[in-house]
Amino acid sequence: MTAVRKAVSALLWYARELTGEAEYDRYCARHRRHHPHAPLPTRREYQRMRTLWRETESPGRCC
C-alpha cells in the first residue's frame, strides 16, 4: 500500500510542477517570508503579473 501512495504522491507532485500550481505556492511562501505585512496577490493577480513580466522581460527571443 505504501508503494501505491508513493506513486500517487509522485504523480501529483509532477502534475503540480507541470501545470505551475507549485510555482504560486512557492511565491506565496517567499512573499510571506520577505513581506509579512503586505497582502498576498490572488492566484489570478499572480498569473497576470507573471504573464506581463514574461512578455516584457524576455530579451533572449529572436522575434
PDB file of N, H, CA, C and O in Angstrom:
ATOM      1  N   MET A   1       0.813  -1.192   0.000  1.00  0.00           N
ATOM      2  CA  MET A   1       0.000   0.000   0.000  1.00  0.00           C
ATOM      3  C   MET A   1       0.862   1.264   0.000  1.00  0.00           C
ATOM      4  O   MET A   1       0.487   2.263  -0.614  1.00  0.00           O
ATOM      5  N   THR A   2       1.992   1.235   0.667  1.00  0.00           N
ATOM      6  H   THR A   2       2.297   0.424   1.166  1.00  0.00           H
ATOM      7  CA  THR A   2       2.844   2.422   0.705  1.00  0.00           C
ATOM      8  C   THR A   2       3.456   2.709  -0.660  1.00  0.00           C
ATOM      9  O   THR A   2       3.718   3.867  -0.988  1.00  0.00           O
ATOM     10  N   ALA A   3       3.685   1.684  -1.448  1.00  0.00           N
ATOM     11  H   ALA A   3       3.472   0.744  -1.182  1.00  0.00           H
ATOM     12  CA  ALA A   3       4.222   1.899  -2.793  1.00  0.00           C
ATOM     13  C   ALA A   3       3.197   2.624  -3.656  1.00  0.00           C
ATOM     14  O   ALA A   3       3.557   3.474  -4.472  1.00  0.00           O
ATOM     15  N   VAL A   4       1.938   2.296  -3.482  1.00  0.00           N
ATOM     16  H   VAL A   4       1.646   1.606  -2.820  1.00  0.00           H
ATOM     17  CA  VAL A   4       0.877   2.962  -4.230  1.00  0.00           C
ATOM     18  C   VAL A   4       0.784   4.424  -3.807  1.00  0.00           C
ATOM     19  O   VAL A   4       0.645   5.310  -4.650  1.00  0.00           O
ATOM     20  N   ARG A   5       0.859   4.670  -2.518  1.00  0.00           N
ATOM     21  H   ARG A   5       0.971   3.950  -1.833  1.00  0.00           H
ATOM     22  CA  ARG A   5       0.815   6.043  -2.010  1.00  0.00           C
ATOM     23  C   ARG A   5       1.993   6.865  -2.520  1.00  0.00           C
ATOM     24  O   ARG A   5       1.829   8.027  -2.889  1.00  0.00           O
ATOM     25  N   LYS A   6       3.165   6.269  -2.540  1.00  0.00           N
ATOM     26  H   LYS A   6       3.298   5.325  -2.240  1.00  0.00           H
ATOM     27  CA  LYS A   6       4.344   6.968  -3.050  1.00  0.00           C
ATOM     28  C   LYS A   6       4.188   7.288  -4.530  1.00  0.00           C
ATOM     29  O   LYS A   6       4.555   8.375  -4.978  1.00  0.00           O
ATOM     30  N   ALA A   7       3.646   6.345  -5.282  1.00  0.00           N
ATOM     31  H   ALA A   7       3.349   5.462  -4.918  1.00  0.00           H
ATOM     32  CA  ALA A   7       3.452   6.558  -6.717  1.00  0.00           C
ATOM     33  C   ALA A   7       2.431   7.663  -6.965  1.00  0.00           C
ATOM     34  O   ALA A   7       2.639   8.513  -7.830  1.00  0.00           O
ATOM     35  N   VAL A   8       1.337   7.659  -6.218  1.00  0.00           N
ATOM     36  H   VAL A   8       1.169   6.968  -5.515  1.00  0.00           H
ATOM     37  CA  VAL A   8       0.316   8.695  -6.371  1.00  0.00           C
ATOM     38  C   VAL A   8       0.874  10.039  -5.952  1.00  0.00           C
ATOM     39  O   VAL A   8       0.626  11.051  -6.607  1.00  0.00           O
ATOM     40  N   SER A   9       1.622  10.054  -4.870  1.00  0.00           N
ATOM     41  H   SER A   9       1.824   9.232  -4.338  1.00  0.00           H
ATOM     42  CA  SER A   9       2.237  11.302  -4.403  1.00  0.00           C
ATOM     43  C   SER A   9       3.203  11.859  -5.446  1.00  0.00           C
ATOM     44  O   SER A   9       3.209  13.063  -5.704  1.00  0.00           O
ATOM     45  N   ALA A  10       4.004  11.007  -6.036  1.00  0.00           N
ATOM     46  H   ALA A  10       3.998  10.029  -5.827  1.00  0.00           H
ATOM     47  CA  ALA A  10       4.943  11.454  -7.064  1.00  0.00           C
ATOM     48  C   ALA A  10       4.202  11.954  -8.297  1.00  0.00           C
ATOM     49  O   ALA A  10       4.609  12.943  -8.907  1.00  0.00           O
ATOM     50  N   LEU A  11       3.139  11.289  -8.661  1.00  0.00           N
ATOM     51  H   LEU A  11       2.809  10.486  -8.165  1.00  0.00           H
ATOM     52  CA  LEU A  11       2.340  11.714  -9.814  1.00  0.00           C
ATOM     53  C   LEU A  11       1.691  13.076  -9.558  1.00  0.00           C
ATOM     54  O   LEU A  11       1.681  13.932 -10.443  1.00  0.00           O
ATOM     55  N   LEU A  12       1.157  13.277  -8.368  1.00  0.00           N
ATOM     56  H   LEU A  12       1.166  12.582  -7.650  1.00  0.00           H
ATOM     57  CA  LEU A  12       0.556  14.572  -8.018  1.00  0.00           C
ATOM     58  C   LEU A  12       1.604  15.672  -7.996  1.00  0.00           C
ATOM     59  O   LEU A  12       1.345  16.780  -8.465  1.00  0.00           O
ATOM     60  N   TRP A  13       2.788  15.382  -7.456  1.00  0.00           N
ATOM     61  H   TRP A  13       2.998  14.482  -7.074  1.00  0.00           H
ATOM     62  CA  TRP A  13       3.866  16.372  -7.436  1.00  0.00           C
ATOM     63  C   TRP A  13       4.229  16.766  -8.864  1.00  0.00           C
ATOM     64  O   TRP A  13       4.384  17.949  -9.165  1.00  0.00           O
ATOM     65  N   TYR A  14       4.361  15.784  -9.732  1.00  0.00           N
ATOM     66  H   TYR A  14       4.235  14.823  -9.487  1.00  0.00           H
ATOM     67  CA  TYR A  14       4.727  16.042 -11.123  1.00  0.00           C
ATOM     68  C   TYR A  14       3.662  16.888 -11.821  1.00  0.00           C
ATOM     69  O   TYR A  14       3.983  17.825 -12.551  1.00  0.00           O
ATOM     70  N   ALA A  15       2.394  16.551 -11.589  1.00  0.00           N
ATOM     71  H   ALA A  15       2.133  15.790 -10.995  1.00  0.00           H
ATOM     72  CA  ALA A  15       1.306  17.292 -12.216  1.00  0.00           C
ATOM     73  C   ALA A  15       1.287  18.745 -11.728  1.00  0.00           C
ATOM     74  O   ALA A  15       1.059  19.656 -12.523  1.00  0.00           O
ATOM     75  N   ARG A  16       1.522  18.969 -10.440  1.00  0.00           N
ATOM     76  H   ARG A  16       1.707  18.228  -9.794  1.00  0.00           H
ATOM     77  CA  ARG A  16       1.553  20.332  -9.904  1.00  0.00           C
ATOM     78  C   ARG A  16       2.712  21.124 -10.483  1.00  0.00           C
ATOM     79  O   ARG A  16       2.556  22.305 -10.790  1.00  0.00           O
ATOM     80  N   GLU A  17       3.860  20.502 -10.636  1.00  0.00           N
ATOM     81  H   GLU A  17       3.987  19.542 -10.386  1.00  0.00           H
ATOM     82  CA  GLU A  17       5.008  21.182 -11.229  1.00  0.00           C
ATOM     83  C   GLU A  17       4.758  21.486 -12.704  1.00  0.00           C
ATOM     84  O   GLU A  17       5.112  22.559 -13.193  1.00  0.00           O
ATOM     85  N   LEU A  18       4.158  20.554 -13.394  1.00  0.00           N
ATOM     86  H   LEU A  18       3.870  19.682 -12.997  1.00  0.00           H
ATOM     87  CA  LEU A  18       3.901  20.700 -14.822  1.00  0.00           C
ATOM     88  C   LEU A  18       2.892  21.815 -15.105  1.00  0.00           C
ATOM     89  O   LEU A  18       3.045  22.561 -16.072  1.00  0.00           O
ATOM     90  N   THR A  19       1.871  21.926 -14.272  1.00  0.00           N
ATOM     91  H   THR A  19       1.747  21.320 -13.486  1.00  0.00           H
ATOM     92  CA  THR A  19       0.827  22.918 -14.501  1.00  0.00           C
ATOM     93  C   THR A  19       1.139  24.278 -13.902  1.00  0.00           C
ATOM     94  O   THR A  19       0.450  25.250 -14.211  1.00  0.00           O
ATOM     95  N   GLY A  20       2.158  24.380 -13.052  1.00  0.00           N
ATOM     96  H   GLY A  20       2.718  23.590 -12.801  1.00  0.00           H
ATOM     97  CA  GLY A  20       2.510  25.665 -12.457  1.00  0.00           C
ATOM     98  C   GLY A  20       1.847  25.937 -11.124  1.00  0.00           C
ATOM     99  O   GLY A  20       2.029  27.014 -10.557  1.00  0.00           O
ATOM    100  N   GLU A  21       1.083  24.990 -10.610  1.00  0.00           N
ATOM    101  H   GLU A  21       0.935  24.115 -11.070  1.00  0.00           H
ATOM    102  CA  GLU A  21       0.429  25.178  -9.320  1.00  0.00           C
ATOM    103  C   GLU A  21       1.455  25.369  -8.203  1.00  0.00           C
ATOM    104  O   GLU A  21       1.255  26.202  -7.319  1.00  0.00           O
ATOM    105  N   ALA A  22       2.527  24.623  -8.234  1.00  0.00           N
ATOM    106  H   ALA A  22       2.689  23.947  -8.953  1.00  0.00           H
ATOM    107  CA  ALA A  22       3.533  24.705  -7.189  1.00  0.00           C
ATOM    108  C   ALA A  22       4.284  26.040  -7.239  1.00  0.00           C
ATOM    109  O   ALA A  22       4.774  26.513  -6.213  1.00  0.00           O
ATOM    110  N   GLU A  23       4.374  26.637  -8.404  1.00  0.00           N
ATOM    111  H   GLU A  23       3.976  26.253  -9.237  1.00  0.00           H
ATOM    112  CA  GLU A  23       5.063  27.916  -8.554  1.00  0.00           C
ATOM    113  C   GLU A  23       4.375  29.000  -7.730  1.00  0.00           C
ATOM    114  O   GLU A  23       5.042  29.795  -7.069  1.00  0.00           O
ATOM    115  N   TYR A  24       3.055  29.035  -7.766  1.00  0.00           N
ATOM    116  H   TYR A  24       2.512  28.389  -8.303  1.00  0.00           H
ATOM    117  CA  TYR A  24       2.306  30.021  -6.986  1.00  0.00           C
ATOM    118  C   TYR A  24       2.495  29.770  -5.491  1.00  0.00           C
ATOM    119  O   TYR A  24       2.636  30.720  -4.720  1.00  0.00           O
ATOM    120  N   ASP A  25       2.499  28.511  -5.076  1.00  0.00           N
ATOM    121  H   ASP A  25       2.385  27.740  -5.702  1.00  0.00           H
ATOM    122  CA  ASP A  25       2.709  28.189  -3.659  1.00  0.00           C
ATOM    123  C   ASP A  25       4.088  28.635  -3.196  1.00  0.00           C
ATOM    124  O   ASP A  25       4.225  29.174  -2.098  1.00  0.00           O
ATOM    125  N   ARG A  26       5.114  28.416  -4.020  1.00  0.00           N
ATOM    126  H   ARG A  26       5.002  27.978  -4.912  1.00  0.00           H
ATOM    127  CA  ARG A  26       6.461  28.873  -3.667  1.00  0.00           C
ATOM    128  C   ARG A  26       6.519  30.397  -3.583  1.00  0.00           C
ATOM    129  O   ARG A  26       7.174  30.953  -2.702  1.00  0.00           O
ATOM    130  N   TYR A  27       5.824  31.072  -4.512  1.00  0.00           N
ATOM    131  H   TYR A  27       5.292  30.620  -5.229  1.00  0.00           H
ATOM    132  CA  TYR A  27       5.778  32.527  -4.490  1.00  0.00           C
ATOM    133  C   TYR A  27       5.129  33.020  -3.196  1.00  0.00           C
ATOM    134  O   TYR A  27       5.628  33.950  -2.561  1.00  0.00           O
ATOM    135  N   CYS A  28       4.023  32.398  -2.812  1.00  0.00           N
ATOM    136  H   CYS A  28       3.617  31.643  -3.327  1.00  0.00           H
ATOM    137  CA  CYS A  28       3.331  32.809  -1.583  1.00  0.00           C
ATOM    138  C   CYS A  28       4.221  32.621  -0.354  1.00  0.00           C
ATOM    139  O   CYS A  28       4.263  33.487   0.520  1.00  0.00           O
ATOM    140  N   ALA A  29       4.923  31.508  -0.287  1.00  0.00           N
ATOM    141  H   ALA A  29       4.889  30.804  -0.997  1.00  0.00           H
ATOM    142  CA  ALA A  29       5.814  31.261   0.849  1.00  0.00           C
ATOM    143  C   ALA A  29       6.928  32.303   0.896  1.00  0.00           C
ATOM    144  O   ALA A  29       7.244  32.824   1.966  1.00  0.00           O
ATOM    145  N   ARG A  30       7.517  32.606  -0.242  1.00  0.00           N
ATOM    146  H   ARG A  30       7.260  32.183  -1.111  1.00  0.00           H
ATOM    147  CA  ARG A  30       8.582  33.602  -0.282  1.00  0.00           C
ATOM    148  C   ARG A  30       8.044  34.992   0.052  1.00  0.00           C
ATOM    149  O   ARG A  30       8.694  35.757   0.765  1.00  0.00           O
ATOM    150  N   HIS A  31       6.874  35.315  -0.457  1.00  0.00           N
ATOM    151  H   HIS A  31       6.346  34.694  -1.036  1.00  0.00           H
ATOM    152  CA  HIS A  31       6.260  36.624  -0.202  1.00  0.00           C
ATOM    153  C   HIS A  31       5.978  36.788   1.292  1.00  0.00           C
ATOM    154  O   HIS A  31       6.232  37.852   1.856  1.00  0.00           O
ATOM    155  N   ARG A  32       5.458  35.747   1.932  1.00  0.00           N
ATOM    156  H   ARG A  32       5.251  34.882   1.473  1.00  0.00           H
ATOM    157  CA  ARG A  32       5.195  35.816   3.376  1.00  0.00           C
ATOM    158  C   ARG A  32       6.480  35.987   4.174  1.00  0.00           C
ATOM    159  O   ARG A  32       6.499  36.685   5.188  1.00  0.00           O
ATOM    160  N   ARG A  33       7.559  35.347   3.713  1.00  0.00           N
ATOM    161  H   ARG A  33       7.544  34.780   2.889  1.00  0.00           H
ATOM    162  CA  ARG A  33       8.835  35.433   4.411  1.00  0.00           C
ATOM    163  C   ARG A  33       9.447  36.821   4.302  1.00  0.00           C
ATOM    164  O   ARG A  33       9.942  37.358   5.293  1.00  0.00           O
ATOM    165  N   HIS A  34       9.420  37.408   3.112  1.00  0.00           N
ATOM    166  H   HIS A  34       9.018  36.972   2.307  1.00  0.00           H
ATOM    167  CA  HIS A  34      10.100  38.679   2.874  1.00  0.00           C
ATOM    168  C   HIS A  34       9.220  39.905   3.082  1.00  0.00           C
ATOM    169  O   HIS A  34       9.730  40.991   3.355  1.00  0.00           O
ATOM    170  N   HIS A  35       7.912  39.745   2.956  1.00  0.00           N
ATOM    171  H   HIS A  35       7.497  38.863   2.734  1.00  0.00           H
ATOM    172  CA  HIS A  35       6.978  40.870   3.105  1.00  0.00           C
ATOM    173  C   HIS A  35       5.801  40.425   3.975  1.00  0.00           C
ATOM    174  O   HIS A  35       4.685  40.290   3.475  1.00  0.00           O
ATOM    175  N   PRO A  36       6.035  40.197   5.264  1.00  0.00           N
ATOM    176  CA  PRO A  36       4.977  39.607   6.100  1.00  0.00           C
ATOM    177  C   PRO A  36       3.728  40.471   6.251  1.00  0.00           C
ATOM    178  O   PRO A  36       2.649  39.940   6.514  1.00  0.00           O
ATOM    179  N   HIS A  37       3.849  41.777   6.092  1.00  0.00           N
ATOM    180  H   HIS A  37       4.726  42.208   5.879  1.00  0.00           H
ATOM    181  CA  HIS A  37       2.686  42.641   6.302  1.00  0.00           C
ATOM    182  C   HIS A  37       1.985  43.031   5.008  1.00  0.00           C
ATOM    183  O   HIS A  37       0.911  43.632   5.047  1.00  0.00           O
ATOM    184  N   ALA A  38       2.565  42.704   3.879  1.00  0.00           N
ATOM    185  H   ALA A  38       3.437  42.215   3.847  1.00  0.00           H
ATOM    186  CA  ALA A  38       1.953  43.041   2.592  1.00  0.00           C
ATOM    187  C   ALA A  38       0.911  41.984   2.227  1.00  0.00           C
ATOM    188  O   ALA A  38       1.103  40.801   2.512  1.00  0.00           O
ATOM    189  N   PRO A  39      -0.185  42.400   1.603  1.00  0.00           N
ATOM    190  CA  PRO A  39      -1.198  41.413   1.209  1.00  0.00           C
ATOM    191  C   PRO A  39      -0.700  40.536   0.057  1.00  0.00           C
ATOM    192  O   PRO A  39       0.049  40.985  -0.811  1.00  0.00           O
ATOM    193  N   LEU A  40      -1.130  39.297   0.076  1.00  0.00           N
ATOM    194  H   LEU A  40      -1.738  38.933   0.781  1.00  0.00           H
ATOM    195  CA  LEU A  40      -0.772  38.362  -0.994  1.00  0.00           C
ATOM    196  C   LEU A  40      -1.666  38.608  -2.201  1.00  0.00           C
ATOM    197  O   LEU A  40      -2.866  38.833  -2.041  1.00  0.00           O
ATOM    198  N   PRO A  41      -1.107  38.569  -3.396  1.00  0.00           N
ATOM    199  CA  PRO A  41      -1.969  38.653  -4.575  1.00  0.00           C
ATOM    200  C   PRO A  41      -2.738  37.343  -4.744  1.00  0.00           C
ATOM    201  O   PRO A  41      -2.269  36.278  -4.343  1.00  0.00           O
ATOM    202  N   THR A  42      -3.894  37.437  -5.328  1.00  0.00           N
ATOM    203  H   THR A  42      -4.275  38.302  -5.654  1.00  0.00           H
ATOM    204  CA  THR A  42      -4.652  36.223  -5.617  1.00  0.00           C
ATOM    205  C   THR A  42      -3.941  35.448  -6.721  1.00  0.00           C
ATOM    206  O   THR A  42      -3.023  35.958  -7.363  1.00  0.00           O
ATOM    207  N   ARG A  43      -4.373  34.229  -6.927  1.00  0.00           N
ATOM    208  H   ARG A  43      -5.119  33.815  -6.405  1.00  0.00           H
ATOM    209  CA  ARG A  43      -3.763  33.410  -7.979  1.00  0.00           C
ATOM    210  C   ARG A  43      -3.923  34.088  -9.338  1.00  0.00           C
ATOM    211  O   ARG A  43      -3.002  34.067 -10.154  1.00  0.00           O
ATOM    212  N   ARG A  44      -5.080  34.685  -9.582  1.00  0.00           N
ATOM    213  H   ARG A  44      -5.828  34.703  -8.919  1.00  0.00           H
ATOM    214  CA  ARG A  44      -5.322  35.366 -10.856  1.00  0.00           C
ATOM    215  C   ARG A  44      -4.412  36.583 -10.999  1.00  0.00           C
ATOM    216  O   ARG A  44      -3.853  36.811 -12.072  1.00  0.00           O
ATOM    217  N   GLU A  45      -4.257  37.367  -9.935  1.00  0.00           N
ATOM    218  H   GLU A  45      -4.711  37.182  -9.063  1.00  0.00           H
ATOM    219  CA  GLU A  45      -3.359  38.530  -9.980  1.00  0.00           C
ATOM    220  C   GLU A  45      -1.916  38.090 -10.211  1.00  0.00           C
ATOM    221  O   GLU A  45      -1.172  38.719 -10.964  1.00  0.00           O
ATOM    222  N   TYR A  46      -1.537  37.002  -9.553  1.00  0.00           N
ATOM    223  H   TYR A  46      -2.141  36.491  -8.942  1.00  0.00           H
ATOM    224  CA  TYR A  46      -0.187  36.479  -9.732  1.00  0.00           C
ATOM    225  C   TYR A  46       0.041  36.048 -11.182  1.00  0.00           C
ATOM    226  O   TYR A  46       1.085  36.351 -11.759  1.00  0.00           O
ATOM    227  N   GLN A  47      -0.919  35.349 -11.771  1.00  0.00           N
ATOM    228  H   GLN A  47      -1.768  35.103 -11.302  1.00  0.00           H
ATOM    229  CA  GLN A  47      -0.779  34.926 -13.162  1.00  0.00           C
ATOM    230  C   GLN A  47      -0.675  36.127 -14.095  1.00  0.00           C
ATOM    231  O   GLN A  47       0.092  36.109 -15.057  1.00  0.00           O
ATOM    232  N   ARG A  48      -1.443  37.163 -13.809  1.00  0.00           N
ATOM    233  H   ARG A  48      -2.067  37.178 -13.028  1.00  0.00           H
ATOM    234  CA  ARG A  48      -1.381  38.375 -14.618  1.00  0.00           C
ATOM    235  C   ARG A  48       0.000  39.022 -14.517  1.00  0.00           C
ATOM    236  O   ARG A  48       0.566  39.447 -15.524  1.00  0.00           O
ATOM    237  N   MET A  49       0.539  39.096 -13.296  1.00  0.00           N
ATOM    238  H   MET A  49       0.080  38.751 -12.478  1.00  0.00           H
ATOM    239  CA  MET A  49       1.879  39.672 -13.097  1.00  0.00           C
ATOM    240  C   MET A  49       2.937  38.865 -13.844  1.00  0.00           C
ATOM    241  O   MET A  49       3.807  39.438 -14.500  1.00  0.00           O
ATOM    242  N   ARG A  50       2.865  37.530 -13.748  1.00  0.00           N
ATOM    243  H   ARG A  50       2.158  37.064 -13.216  1.00  0.00           H
ATOM    244  CA  ARG A  50       3.841  36.666 -14.415  1.00  0.00           C
ATOM    245  C   ARG A  50       3.768  36.799 -15.932  1.00  0.00           C
ATOM    246  O   ARG A  50       4.796  36.851 -16.608  1.00  0.00           O
ATOM    247  N   THR A  51       2.548  36.853 -16.462  1.00  0.00           N
ATOM    248  H   THR A  51       1.713  36.810 -15.913  1.00  0.00           H
ATOM    249  CA  THR A  51       2.381  36.988 -17.909  1.00  0.00           C
ATOM    250  C   THR A  51       2.950  38.310 -18.388  1.00  0.00           C
ATOM    251  O   THR A  51       3.660  38.358 -19.393  1.00  0.00           O
ATOM    252  N   LEU A  52       2.644  39.374 -17.677  1.00  0.00           N
ATOM    253  H   LEU A  52       2.068  39.334 -16.861  1.00  0.00           H
ATOM    254  CA  LEU A  52       3.167  40.688 -18.042  1.00  0.00           C
ATOM    255  C   LEU A  52       4.688  40.692 -17.987  1.00  0.00           C
ATOM    256  O   LEU A  52       5.338  41.230 -18.883  1.00  0.00           O
ATOM    257  N   TRP A  53       5.261  40.098 -16.943  1.00  0.00           N
ATOM    258  H   TRP A  53       4.733  39.661 -16.215  1.00  0.00           H
ATOM    259  CA  TRP A  53       6.720  40.054 -16.819  1.00  0.00           C
ATOM    260  C   TRP A  53       7.333  39.260 -17.964  1.00  0.00           C
ATOM    261  O   TRP A  53       8.335  39.679 -18.543  1.00  0.00           O
ATOM    262  N   ARG A  54       6.740  38.119 -18.293  1.00  0.00           N
ATOM    263  H   ARG A  54       5.927  37.779 -17.823  1.00  0.00           H
ATOM    264  CA  ARG A  54       7.276  37.284 -19.374  1.00  0.00           C
ATOM    265  C   ARG A  54       7.203  37.985 -20.722  1.00  0.00           C
ATOM    266  O   ARG A  54       8.095  37.827 -21.555  1.00  0.00           O
ATOM    267  N   GLU A  55       6.158  38.750 -20.938  1.00  0.00           N
ATOM    268  H   GLU A  55       5.433  38.878 -20.261  1.00  0.00           H
ATOM    269  CA  GLU A  55       6.008  39.440 -22.221  1.00  0.00           C
ATOM    270  C   GLU A  55       6.952  40.630 -22.354  1.00  0.00           C
ATOM    271  O   GLU A  55       7.390  40.946 -23.460  1.00  0.00           O
ATOM    272  N   THR A  56       7.269  41.290 -21.251  1.00  0.00           N
ATOM    273  H   THR A  56       6.913  41.033 -20.352  1.00  0.00           H
ATOM    274  CA  THR A  56       8.098  42.493 -21.329  1.00  0.00           C
ATOM    275  C   THR A  56       9.565  42.235 -21.054  1.00  0.00           C
ATOM    276  O   THR A  56      10.405  43.009 -21.511  1.00  0.00           O
ATOM    277  N   GLU A  57       9.908  41.196 -20.336  1.00  0.00           N
ATOM    278  H   GLU A  57       9.225  40.567 -19.964  1.00  0.00           H
ATOM    279  CA  GLU A  57      11.284  40.963 -19.918  1.00  0.00           C
ATOM    280  C   GLU A  57      11.892  39.717 -20.531  1.00  0.00           C
ATOM    281  O   GLU A  57      12.611  38.993 -19.842  1.00  0.00           O
ATOM    282  N   SER A  58      11.634  39.442 -21.784  1.00  0.00           N
ATOM    283  H   SER A  58      11.050  40.030 -22.343  1.00  0.00           H
ATOM    284  CA  SER A  58      12.201  38.258 -22.436  1.00  0.00           C
ATOM    285  C   SER A  58      13.218  38.676 -23.496  1.00  0.00           C
ATOM    286  O   SER A  58      12.892  38.680 -24.684  1.00  0.00           O
ATOM    287  N   PRO A  59      14.437  39.027 -23.098  1.00  0.00           N
ATOM    288  CA  PRO A  59      15.416  39.507 -24.079  1.00  0.00           C
ATOM    289  C   PRO A  59      16.033  38.402 -24.931  1.00  0.00           C
ATOM    290  O   PRO A  59      16.663  38.701 -25.946  1.00  0.00           O
ATOM    291  N   GLY A  60      15.875  37.149 -24.554  1.00  0.00           N
ATOM    292  H   GLY A  60      15.363  36.907 -23.730  1.00  0.00           H
ATOM    293  CA  GLY A  60      16.546  36.067 -25.257  1.00  0.00           C
ATOM    294  C   GLY A  60      15.841  35.584 -26.513  1.00  0.00           C
ATOM    295  O   GLY A  60      16.327  34.661 -27.168  1.00  0.00           O
ATOM    296  N   ARG A  61      14.730  36.170 -26.860  1.00  0.00           N
ATOM    297  H   ARG A  61      14.335  36.920 -26.328  1.00  0.00           H
ATOM    298  CA  ARG A  61      13.984  35.690 -28.016  1.00  0.00           C
ATOM    299  C   ARG A  61      14.395  36.465 -29.263  1.00  0.00           C
ATOM    300  O   ARG A  61      14.751  37.641 -29.187  1.00  0.00           O
ATOM    301  N   CYS A  62      14.344  35.806 -30.392  1.00  0.00           N
ATOM    302  H   CYS A  62      14.055  34.851 -30.454  1.00  0.00           H
ATOM    303  CA  CYS A  62      14.754  36.446 -31.635  1.00  0.00           C
ATOM    304  C   CYS A  62      13.642  37.288 -32.269  1.00  0.00           C
ATOM    305  O   CYS A  62      13.923  38.218 -33.025  1.00  0.00           O
ATOM    306  N   CYS A  63      12.381  36.965 -31.961  1.00  0.00           N
ATOM    307  H   CYS A  63      12.153  36.209 -31.347  1.00  0.00           H
ATOM    308  CA  CYS A  63      11.277  37.720 -32.581  1.00  0.00           C
ATOM    309  C   CYS A  63      10.097  37.855 -31.649  1.00  0.00           C
ATOM    310  O   CYS A  63       9.089  38.460 -32.014  1.00  0.00           O
TER     311      CYS A  63
END
